Amino acid sequence: MPHIVVVGAGQAGAALAARLRALDFGGEITLIGEEDAPPYQRPPLTKAYLLGELAQERLWLRSADYWRDNRIALRLGAPVTAIDAESRTLRVGGESLGYDQLVLATGAVPRRLPARIGGDLAGVHTIRTLADIDAIRAEFVPGRRLVVIGGGYIGLEAAAVGRKLGLDVTVTEMAPRILQRVAAPETSAYFRELHRDRGVALIETAALDRLLGEGRVAAVRLRDGRELPADFVILGIGVLPATELAAMAGAVVENGIRTDARGRTSVPHLWAAGDCASFPYGGGFMRLESVGHAIAQAELVAENLLGAERDYLPRPWFWSDQYDCKLQIAGLNAGHDRVIARPGAAGALSVWYYAGPRLLAVDAMNDPRAYMIGKRLIEAGRTVDPALVADAGTDLKTLMR
């Protein structure tokens, strides 16, 4: 009986295992996760969970019964320590486990600061897992001083939760503006105003020198000499793909685990999906970090494991919740040369990215209609005249005709 092993029990791994059973795969499936918890939504940074108002079980992707009823063996709390691609075996929990096909859905891990600049001090946190959130929960006490290092989406979401819970919050960003790597100035300006209106101190062009403290962080020193008092620090400085096991197996690794368009790595019988995978796109290779991508790519790899032989064509979409603002993003804005900002009702805003005449992406802040229409246009490969988008009198629904 064929045995498919999936390493990584996050969104991608769980989706892949479930898809295999939905496609009537009759062999063995083993899903391995190094955490003790079953597959869950991540990262679970919510006010309700931090306050203990949301049970951990509410974050689970599937019920405990689902895995048993669908004959998917969960191996939790036991990291894989070795892979032998030649013999098609791996070591997990001190045991040897054989496989016919192996999928790495190992995700990504948060970047940390080196110990030489205080990264090993107590009170310095990252946000990725349930254990991260459980460790940070006691820090969220009204009146305490939180410094967030990094003005990307994770950092800004952490800042929003901190302010909701009554903390004194400062966000530092080394670039000239928050969200500079991922969004247009118009989107950055929207979120800068949103956070400042809620009392967050935003410091841009603020390179970090080091964290200060004796055993526990007490302040953040910037390179211009400023020192920011801190009762605790959250790092939002990006993630790195988890590629150690792929390298151990002899697979090509370059900004992720290199795959072909169908999810195969350079090693026979070894596949990859989700945040850890680098796949062909636009004449090069790309790695995406989003729930939607992780699920869609993993489900396609499941189909290809059973012989579908289909290429992965990403349809990127992302979201971020901050205060009462829901940001929805469709498409990828890389290579844009023009931006149209379109105000909506009640303070909403959508930002439309073009490369020449081609629509690439849309950022929609509290504007679900703009998001849905932009998403449909992008996925259909259609474009619209930027002048029509810029005209406040244009009914967006007419763009679909």
C-alpha positions as CSV (number, residue, x, y, z in Angstrom):
1,M,0.0,0.0,0.0
2,P,1.6,3.3,-1.0
3,H,2.5,5.7,1.8
4,I,2.6,9.5,1.4
5,V,4.2,11.4,4.2
6,V,3.7,15.1,4.7
7,V,6.1,17.0,6.9
8,G,4.6,20.2,8.2
9,A,1.1,20.4,9.8
10,G,0.3,23.9,8.9
11,Q,-2.2,25.2,6.4
12,A,-0.4,23.6,3.4
13,G,0.2,20.2,5.0
14,A,-3.3,19.9,6.3
15,A,-4.9,21.0,3.0
16,L,-2.7,18.5,1.1
17,A,-3.6,15.5,3.3
18,A,-7.3,16.4,3.2
19,R,-7.2,16.7,-0.6
20,L,-5.6,13.3,-1.0
21,R,-8.5,11.7,0.8
22,A,-11.0,13.8,-1.0
23,L,-9.5,12.4,-4.3
24,D,-10.0,8.9,-2.9
25,F,-6.4,8.1,-2.4
26,G,-6.5,4.7,-0.7
27,G,-3.0,4.4,0.6
28,E,-1.5,5.5,3.9
29,I,-1.1,9.2,4.8
30,T,1.0,10.4,7.6
31,L,1.0,14.1,8.6
32,I,3.9,15.1,10.8
33,G,4.1,18.3,12.9
34,E,6.7,19.4,15.3
35,E,4.2,21.2,17.5
36,D,2.0,19.3,20.0
37,A,-1.2,21.0,18.7
38,P,-3.1,19.6,15.7
39,P,-3.2,21.7,12.5
40,Y,-4.5,25.2,13.3
41,Q,-4.9,28.7,11.9
42,R,-1.7,30.8,12.2
43,P,-0.5,33.1,13.4
44,P,-3.3,33.3,16.0
45,L,-2.8,36.9,17.1
46,T,-6.3,37.9,18.1
47,K,-7.5,40.0,21.0
48,A,-9.9,37.2,22.0
49,Y,-7.2,34.5,22.1
50,L,-4.8,36.8,24.0
51,L,-7.5,37.5,26.6
52,G,-8.3,33.8,26.9
53,E,-11.8,34.4,25.5
54,L,-11.2,32.0,22.5
55,A,-10.5,28.4,23.2
56,Q,-7.5,26.9,21.4
57,E,-9.9,24.3,19.7
58,R,-11.6,27.2,17.9
59,L,-8.3,27.7,15.9
60,W,-8.1,24.1,14.8
61,L,-8.5,23.6,11.0
62,R,-10.3,20.3,11.5
63,S,-11.9,18.4,14.4
64,A,-9.9,15.6,16.0
65,D,-12.5,13.2,14.6
66,Y,-11.7,14.3,11.1
67,W,-8.2,13.0,11.1
68,R,-9.2,9.6,12.6
69,D,-12.2,9.2,10.4
70,N,-10.2,9.9,7.2
71,R,-7.3,7.6,8.2
72,I,-4.8,10.4,8.3
73,A,-2.2,9.5,10.9
74,L,-1.1,12.6,12.9
75,R,2.5,12.5,14.3
76,L,2.6,15.6,16.5
77,G,5.3,17.0,18.8
78,A,8.0,15.0,17.1
79,P,10.2,16.9,14.6
80,V,11.8,15.2,11.7
81,T,15.6,15.0,12.3
82,A,16.9,13.3,9.2
83,I,15.8,12.3,5.6
84,D,17.5,9.7,3.5
85,A,16.2,10.3,0.0
86,E,18.0,7.2,-1.4
87,S,16.3,4.7,0.9
88,R,13.2,6.9,1.2
89,T,13.2,7.0,5.0
90,L,13.1,9.7,7.6
91,R,13.7,9.9,11.3
92,V,10.9,11.2,13.4
93,G,10.6,10.9,17.2
94,G,13.7,8.6,17.2
95,E,12.0,6.2,14.8
96,S,12.6,5.4,11.2
97,L,9.6,5.9,8.9
98,G,9.5,4.8,5.2
99,Y,7.6,6.6,2.5
100,D,6.8,6.3,-1.2
101,Q,6.3,10.0,-1.7
102,L,7.4,12.8,0.7
103,V,6.1,16.3,0.7
104,L,7.8,19.1,2.6
105,A,5.3,21.7,3.8
106,T,7.6,23.1,6.4
107,G,6.5,26.8,6.1
108,A,8.7,29.6,7.3
109,V,10.3,30.8,10.6
110,P,10.4,34.3,11.9
111,R,13.7,36.2,11.6
112,R,15.3,36.9,15.0
113,L,17.9,39.4,16.1
114,P,21.4,38.1,16.9
115,A,22.4,37.7,20.6
116,R,25.2,40.3,20.2
117,I,22.6,43.1,19.9
118,G,20.3,41.8,22.6
119,G,18.2,39.3,20.6
120,D,18.5,36.7,23.3
121,L,17.0,38.9,26.1
122,A,13.9,37.9,27.8
123,G,10.8,39.8,26.7
124,V,11.8,39.7,23.0
125,H,9.1,37.8,21.0
126,T,8.2,36.7,17.5
127,I,4.8,35.7,16.3
128,R,4.2,32.5,14.3
129,T,3.0,29.7,16.5
130,L,0.5,29.0,19.3
131,A,3.5,28.7,21.7
132,D,4.6,32.2,20.6
133,I,1.2,33.6,21.5
134,D,0.9,31.7,24.7
135,A,4.4,33.0,25.8
136,I,3.4,36.6,24.9
137,R,0.0,36.6,26.5
138,A,1.1,37.7,30.0
139,E,2.9,40.7,28.4
140,F,-0.3,42.4,27.2
141,V,-1.2,44.3,30.3
142,P,-2.7,47.8,30.0
143,G,-0.2,50.6,30.4
144,R,2.9,48.5,29.6
145,R,5.2,49.7,26.9
146,L,5.5,47.7,23.7
147,V,8.0,48.4,21.0
148,V,7.4,46.7,17.7
149,I,10.4,46.4,15.4
150,G,9.3,46.3,11.8
151,G,6.5,48.2,10.1
152,G,5.2,45.4,7.9
153,Y,1.8,43.7,8.2
154,I,2.7,41.4,11.1
155,G,4.2,44.3,13.1
156,L,1.2,46.6,12.4
157,E,-1.2,43.9,13.4
158,A,0.6,43.4,16.7
159,A,0.6,47.2,17.3
160,A,-3.2,47.2,16.7
161,V,-3.8,44.5,19.2
162,G,-1.6,46.2,21.7
163,R,-3.5,49.5,21.4
164,K,-6.8,47.6,21.7
165,L,-5.7,46.2,24.9
166,G,-4.5,49.5,26.3
167,L,-0.7,49.3,25.8
168,D,1.6,52.2,25.1
169,V,2.8,51.2,21.6
170,T,5.7,52.4,19.4
171,V,6.5,50.9,16.0
172,T,10.0,51.4,14.5
173,E,10.7,50.9,10.8
174,M,14.1,51.2,9.2
175,A,12.8,52.1,5.8
176,P,11.5,55.6,5.0
177,R,7.9,54.4,5.3
178,I,6.0,51.5,6.8
179,L,5.0,48.8,4.3
180,Q,7.5,50.1,1.8
181,R,8.5,46.6,0.6
182,V,5.0,45.5,-0.2
183,A,2.8,48.5,-0.9
184,A,2.5,51.9,-2.6
185,P,3.0,55.2,-0.7
186,E,-0.8,55.6,-0.8
187,T,-1.4,52.4,1.2
188,S,1.4,53.2,3.6
189,A,-0.1,56.7,4.2
190,Y,-3.5,55.1,4.9
191,F,-2.1,52.8,7.6
192,R,0.2,55.5,9.0
193,E,-2.8,57.7,9.7
194,L,-4.9,54.8,11.0
195,H,-2.3,53.9,13.6
196,R,-1.4,57.4,14.6
197,D,-5.1,58.2,15.1
198,R,-5.2,55.3,17.5
199,G,-2.3,56.6,19.5
200,V,0.6,54.5,18.1
201,A,3.9,56.2,17.9
202,L,5.4,55.5,14.4
203,I,9.1,56.1,13.8
204,E,10.2,55.6,10.3
205,T,13.8,55.7,8.9
206,A,14.7,54.2,12.3
207,A,17.5,51.8,12.1
208,L,18.0,49.6,15.1
209,D,21.3,49.7,17.0
210,R,20.6,47.2,19.8
211,L,18.3,46.1,22.6
212,L,19.2,47.1,26.1
213,G,18.7,45.3,29.4
214,E,20.2,43.1,32.0
215,G,18.7,39.6,31.3
216,R,15.4,41.2,30.2
217,V,14.8,43.9,27.5
218,A,14.4,47.4,29.0
219,A,14.8,49.7,26.0
220,V,15.5,49.8,22.3
221,R,18.3,51.9,21.1
222,L,18.2,53.3,17.6
223,R,21.3,54.2,15.5
224,D,20.6,57.9,15.9
225,G,21.1,57.5,19.6
226,R,17.4,57.6,20.7
227,E,16.4,55.1,23.4
228,L,12.8,53.8,23.6
229,P,11.8,52.4,26.9
230,A,10.3,48.9,26.5
231,D,8.6,46.4,28.8
232,F,8.7,44.0,25.9
233,V,9.5,43.8,22.2
234,I,7.8,42.1,19.3
235,L,9.9,41.4,16.2
236,G,8.1,41.8,12.8
237,I,11.2,41.7,10.6
238,G,10.2,39.0,8.2
239,V,10.5,35.3,7.9
240,L,12.9,32.7,6.3
241,P,11.7,29.6,4.5
242,A,12.3,26.4,6.5
243,T,14.6,24.5,4.1
244,E,16.9,22.5,6.4
245,L,15.2,19.2,5.7
246,A,15.2,19.8,1.9
247,A,18.9,20.6,2.0
248,M,19.5,17.4,4.1
249,A,17.8,15.4,1.4
250,G,19.9,17.0,-1.3
251,A,17.3,19.2,-2.9
252,V,18.1,22.5,-4.6
253,V,17.5,25.4,-2.2
254,E,17.4,29.0,-3.2
255,N,15.1,31.4,-1.4
256,G,13.0,28.3,-0.6
257,I,12.8,24.8,-1.8
258,R,13.1,24.9,-5.6
259,T,10.3,23.1,-7.3
260,D,9.0,22.7,-10.9
261,A,5.6,24.0,-11.8
262,R,4.0,20.9,-10.5
263,G,5.6,20.8,-7.0
264,R,8.5,18.4,-7.6
265,T,11.9,19.2,-6.2
266,S,15.2,18.2,-7.7
267,V,15.1,14.9,-5.7
268,P,12.9,12.0,-6.9
269,H,9.8,11.3,-4.8
270,L,10.3,14.6,-2.9
271,W,7.8,17.5,-3.3
272,A,7.3,20.9,-1.6
273,A,4.3,23.2,-1.1
274,G,3.4,26.4,0.8
275,D,5.6,29.1,2.2
276,C,8.7,27.0,1.9
277,A,8.5,26.4,-1.8
278,S,10.0,28.4,-4.6
279,F,8.2,27.8,-7.9
280,P,8.4,29.0,-11.5
281,Y,6.7,32.3,-12.2
282,G,7.1,35.0,-14.8
283,G,10.4,33.7,-16.2
284,G,11.9,33.3,-12.7
285,F,11.1,31.8,-9.4
286,M,8.8,33.1,-6.7
287,R,8.0,32.2,-3.1
288,L,4.7,33.4,-1.6
289,E,3.6,33.7,2.0
290,S,-0.1,33.6,2.4
291,V,-2.8,31.2,3.5
292,G,-4.6,31.2,0.2
293,H,-1.5,30.3,-1.7
294,A,-0.5,27.6,0.8
295,I,-3.9,25.9,0.4
296,A,-4.1,26.2,-3.4
297,Q,-0.6,25.0,-4.1
298,A,-0.9,22.1,-1.6
299,E,-4.1,20.9,-3.1
300,L,-2.6,21.0,-6.6
301,V,0.4,19.0,-5.4
302,A,-2.0,16.5,-4.0
303,E,-3.6,16.1,-7.4
304,N,-0.2,15.8,-9.0
305,L,0.9,13.1,-6.6
306,L,-2.0,11.1,-8.0
307,G,-1.0,11.8,-11.6
308,A,-2.8,15.0,-12.6
309,E,0.3,16.6,-14.1
310,R,-1.0,20.1,-13.8
311,D,1.1,23.3,-13.5
312,Y,0.5,25.7,-10.6
313,L,-0.8,29.1,-11.6
314,P,-1.0,31.3,-8.5
315,R,-3.9,33.6,-8.0
316,P,-2.5,35.6,-5.0
317,W,-4.8,37.2,-2.4
318,F,-4.0,38.4,1.1
319,W,-5.6,40.1,4.0
320,S,-4.8,42.0,7.2
321,D,-7.1,43.1,10.0
322,Q,-6.1,46.2,12.0
323,Y,-8.6,47.9,14.3
324,D,-11.8,48.3,12.3
325,C,-10.0,48.2,9.0
326,K,-10.0,45.1,6.8
327,L,-7.3,45.2,4.1
328,Q,-7.8,42.8,1.2
329,I,-5.2,42.5,-1.6
330,A,-5.6,40.8,-4.9
331,G,-2.7,40.1,-7.3
332,L,1.0,41.0,-7.1
333,N,2.2,44.6,-7.5
334,A,5.8,43.8,-8.5
335,G,6.8,45.7,-11.5
336,H,4.1,48.4,-11.4
337,D,4.8,51.8,-12.9
338,R,1.5,53.5,-12.1
339,V,-0.8,53.7,-9.1
340,I,-4.4,54.9,-8.9
341,A,-5.9,55.7,-5.5
342,R,-9.7,55.6,-5.5
343,P,-11.5,56.9,-2.4
344,G,-14.6,54.9,-1.4
345,A,-17.5,55.5,1.0
346,A,-17.0,56.2,4.7
347,G,-13.2,56.5,4.5
348,A,-12.6,53.5,2.4
349,L,-9.8,53.5,-0.2
350,S,-8.6,51.2,-3.0
351,V,-5.2,51.4,-4.6
352,W,-4.9,50.0,-8.2
353,Y,-1.5,49.0,-9.5
354,Y,-0.7,49.0,-13.3
355,A,2.3,48.1,-15.4
356,G,1.6,50.1,-18.6
357,P,-2.0,49.3,-19.5
358,R,-2.1,46.0,-17.5
359,L,-3.8,45.8,-14.1
360,L,-1.6,43.9,-11.7
361,A,-3.0,44.2,-8.2
362,V,-5.5,46.0,-5.9
363,D,-5.2,47.0,-2.3
364,A,-8.7,47.5,-0.8
365,M,-9.1,49.1,2.6
366,N,-12.7,48.6,3.9
367,D,-13.7,48.4,0.2
368,P,-14.8,44.8,-0.5
369,R,-16.5,45.7,-3.7
370,A,-13.2,47.1,-5.1
371,Y,-11.4,44.0,-4.0
372,M,-13.8,41.6,-5.5
373,I,-14.0,43.4,-8.9
374,G,-10.3,43.9,-9.0
375,K,-9.7,40.2,-8.1
376,R,-12.0,39.0,-10.9
377,L,-10.4,41.3,-13.5
378,I,-6.9,40.2,-12.6
379,E,-7.8,36.5,-12.5
380,A,-9.5,36.8,-15.9
381,G,-6.5,38.6,-17.4
382,R,-8.6,41.6,-18.1
383,T,-7.6,45.2,-17.7
384,V,-9.5,48.5,-17.4
385,D,-8.6,52.0,-18.4
386,P,-6.9,53.7,-15.4
387,A,-8.9,56.9,-16.1
388,L,-12.1,55.0,-15.4
389,V,-10.8,53.7,-12.1
390,A,-9.6,57.2,-11.1
391,D,-13.0,58.7,-12.0
392,A,-15.1,58.7,-8.8
393,G,-18.2,58.7,-10.9
394,T,-17.4,55.3,-12.4
395,D,-19.6,52.5,-11.0
396,L,-17.0,49.7,-10.5
397,K,-19.6,47.1,-11.5
398,T,-19.5,48.4,-15.0
399,L,-15.8,47.5,-15.3
400,M,-16.9,43.8,-15.4
401,R,-18.9,44.2,-18.6
